[in-house]
Amino acid sequence: MKTSLSHSKVKAGDELPGLDIPLTRTLIVATAIATRDYQEVHHDPGLAVERGSKDIIMNILTTNSFVGRYITDWAGPDALIRSVKVRLGAPNYPGDTMKMTGSVTAMEGKVATIAIRGANSLGDHVNATVEVELS
């Protein structure tokens, strides 16, 4: 079982380990359905193309969940996410990979501020700022 990261071991400038997320068609469709997002652009390739996309696209709730996973994978099970600010960019399409990276931009008491980037072959899919309380 993973132990939680102690705030005393974290400082501004620390880099988080990278996380590569293969963007399969199944992942994009299943997570859209799991979040009750039945918009056709998340599961119907023909309609997505008709609406101007090159294929189906990942929904924002899935993107947000990967931001949360990235933080909790790093910080451990006792971490408390206090705030998440997300800015979307290039779409996540099937067949690509989203590469997540992050760094600690500030450390105040037990609260770390983390800058996160999730990029694919088109550029930045997500940029996020997360405040997380460590143990």
Secondary structure as UniProt FT lines:
FT   HELIX           7..9
FT   TURN            12..13
FT   STRAND          15..23
FT   HELIX           25..34
FT   TURN            35..36
FT   HELIX           40..42
FT   HELIX           45..50
FT   TURN            51..52
FT   HELIX           60..75
FT   TURN            77..78
FT   STRAND          80..88
FT   TURN            94..95
FT   STRAND          96..108
FT   TURN            109..110
FT   STRAND          111..120
FT   TURN            121..122
FT   STRAND          123..133
//
